[in-house]
Amino acid sequence: MPSNRFGEDYSQYEERFKEGHPRGGLILNAVYLLLILAIAFFASQIAGVIFGWIFKADTIEATRGDLSRNFRLIYPIHGIFVLIVFYIVAYIGANKLGYNLAYEYKMPMPPKSHTAQSILGIIVFELFSLILIDFLPSWYLSGPLAALFGFFDPSDVFASELEGTATITKLWLIYYVWLQVILEVIFAVGSYFVLRAGRRSGEARAFEARKRLLEELQQ
């Protein structure tokens, strides 16, 4: 007898398969994914605050403009650490979402539906994140890259176009805001693949859980 991935007769679900996933609505799932990304964001910020307590960044005043330690050590490690936490939490959230929906409705989310939902959720998340742009991983990574490429001298941030009134915001606006935009696009693409991997893994766990349940009931 034909069966789905749960080992169940799928004839009773045939019409539902033709109609698509019962909870596959674009807006609803985009909201789910947006919430997952928001939770991942706040979790990463908490991790970033803890990192900042442990590894304190130098100030312009204390170092008289020498922020080489910040841009060559503190900021890149901070950015990578925050990004890893963000992706881990996003993966766990997508995994749980995939598991719950697959277990309840006995079918995975169609790939095209998931793609559209993820893209919409990520776009809205990125728009909201513009308000908190200083705290994104891209902020901590774009500066070190700009320094590495020689766009400014991190050992003397008072030099050149800054005219002796350097601030981190002025450095950002003059030298590497475009790098941050590029990195943010890369991170958004990474978020898509993390959400997809998490959801697929959750659905696979749901298939196995239902299969085990059916085997126990048949004993």
C-alpha positions in Angstrom: 0.0 0.0 0.0 1.4 3.4 -0.9 2.6 5.4 2.1 4.1 8.7 3.0 7.3 9.2 4.9 5.6 8.4 8.1 4.8 4.9 6.9 1.1 5.8 6.8 -1.4 5.2 4.1 -1.5 8.6 2.3 -4.7 8.1 0.3 -6.7 10.0 3.0 -4.3 12.9 2.6 -4.2 12.9 -1.2 -6.5 15.9 -1.6 -4.7 17.9 1.1 -1.4 17.3 -0.8 -2.9 18.7 -3.9 -4.1 21.8 -2.0 -0.7 22.4 -0.4 0.3 22.5 3.2 -2.6 23.2 5.5 -0.5 25.7 7.4 1.6 26.8 4.4 0.3 30.4 4.2 2.9 32.9 3.1 2.1 35.7 5.7 1.6 33.3 8.7 4.8 31.4 8.1 6.8 34.6 7.3 5.6 35.9 10.7 6.8 32.6 12.3 10.2 33.0 10.7 10.4 36.7 11.6 9.8 35.8 15.2 12.5 33.2 15.1 14.9 35.7 13.6 13.9 38.3 16.2 14.5 35.8 19.1 17.9 34.9 17.5 18.7 38.6 17.2 18.0 39.3 20.9 19.8 36.2 22.0 22.9 37.2 20.0 22.7 40.7 21.5 22.7 39.3 25.0 25.7 37.2 24.0 27.3 40.3 22.6 26.8 42.3 25.8 28.4 39.5 27.8 31.3 39.4 25.4 31.7 43.2 25.8 31.8 42.8 29.6 34.6 40.3 29.4 36.5 41.8 26.5 36.3 45.6 26.8 36.9 47.7 23.8 39.3 50.6 23.9 38.0 54.2 23.8 39.2 56.9 21.5 40.0 59.2 24.4 42.0 56.6 26.4 44.1 55.5 23.5 44.4 59.0 21.8 43.1 57.7 18.6 44.8 54.3 18.5 42.0 51.8 18.0 44.1 49.1 16.3 43.3 46.6 19.1 39.5 47.1 18.6 39.5 46.8 14.8 42.1 44.0 14.6 41.0 41.9 17.5 38.0 42.9 19.6 35.5 43.8 16.8 36.1 40.8 14.5 35.9 38.3 17.3 32.8 40.0 18.7 31.1 40.0 15.3 31.9 36.4 14.6 30.7 35.3 18.1 27.5 37.2 17.8 26.8 35.8 14.3 27.4 32.3 15.4 25.0 32.7 18.3 22.4 34.2 15.9 22.6 31.3 13.5 22.5 28.7 16.2 19.3 30.1 17.8 17.8 30.6 14.3 18.5 27.0 13.4 17.0 25.7 16.7 13.9 27.8 16.2 13.4 26.7 12.6 14.0 23.1 13.6 11.3 23.3 16.2 8.9 25.0 13.8 9.5 22.3 11.1 9.1 19.6 13.7 5.8 20.9 15.1 4.1 21.5 11.7 5.3 18.3 10.1 4.3 16.2 13.1 0.9 17.7 13.3 0.0 17.8 9.6 2.0 14.7 8.5 3.8 16.4 5.6 6.8 18.7 5.0 6.6 22.3 3.8 6.9 22.4 0.0 10.3 23.9 -0.9 8.8 26.7 -3.0 6.5 27.7 -0.1 9.4 27.7 2.3 11.6 29.8 0.0 8.9 32.5 -0.4 8.2 32.5 3.4 11.8 32.7 4.3 12.6 35.5 1.9 9.7 37.6 3.1 10.5 37.0 6.7 14.2 37.9 6.2 13.4 41.1 4.2 11.1 42.3 7.0 13.7 41.4 9.6 16.4 43.3 7.7 14.2 46.4 7.4 13.5 46.3 11.2 17.2 45.7 11.9 18.1 49.0 10.2 16.9 50.7 13.4 19.4 48.8 15.4 22.2 48.8 12.8 25.0 49.5 15.2 24.5 46.2 16.9 24.5 43.9 13.9 27.4 41.5 13.3 28.1 43.3 10.1 28.9 46.5 12.0 31.6 44.6 14.0 33.0 42.9 10.9 32.9 45.7 8.3 35.2 48.0 10.3 38.0 45.4 10.6 37.7 44.6 6.9 37.9 48.3 6.0 41.0 48.6 8.2 42.5 45.4 6.7 42.0 46.7 3.2 43.7 50.0 4.1 40.7 52.4 3.9 41.7 54.0 7.2 44.5 53.6 9.7 43.1 52.1 12.9 46.2 53.1 14.8 45.4 56.8 14.2 41.7 57.3 13.6 42.2 61.1 14.0 44.0 61.2 10.7 43.0 62.3 7.2 39.4 63.2 6.4 38.3 63.0 10.0 40.0 66.3 10.8 40.8 65.5 14.4 37.2 64.9 15.5 37.0 61.1 15.0 34.1 59.1 16.3 33.1 55.5 15.4 30.1 56.8 13.6 32.2 59.1 11.4 34.6 56.3 10.6 31.6 54.2 9.6 30.0 56.8 7.4 33.2 57.8 5.6 35.0 54.5 5.2 32.9 51.4 5.4 29.1 51.8 5.4 29.1 50.1 1.9 31.0 47.1 3.4 28.3 46.7 6.0 25.6 46.6 3.3 27.5 43.9 1.4 28.0 41.9 4.6 24.4 42.3 5.6 23.3 40.8 2.2 25.7 37.9 2.7 24.3 37.3 6.3 20.7 37.5 5.0 21.6 34.7 2.4 23.2 32.7 5.2 20.0 33.2 7.3 18.0 31.7 4.5 20.1 28.5 4.4 20.2 28.2 8.2 16.4 28.4 8.3 16.0 25.9 5.5 18.5 23.5 7.2 16.8 23.8 10.5 13.3 23.3 9.1 14.3 20.2 7.1 16.0 18.7 10.1 12.9 19.3 12.2 10.7 17.7 9.6 13.0 14.7 9.5 12.8 14.4 13.3 9.0 14.6 13.0 8.9 11.8 10.4 11.0 9.6 12.6 8.9 10.4 15.7 5.6 9.5 14.0 7.2 6.4 12.6 8.2 5.2 16.0 4.8 6.1 17.4 3.1 3.9 14.7 5.5 1.0 15.4 4.7 1.2 19.1 0.9 1.3 18.4 1.2 -1.7 16.1 2.9 -3.9 18.7 
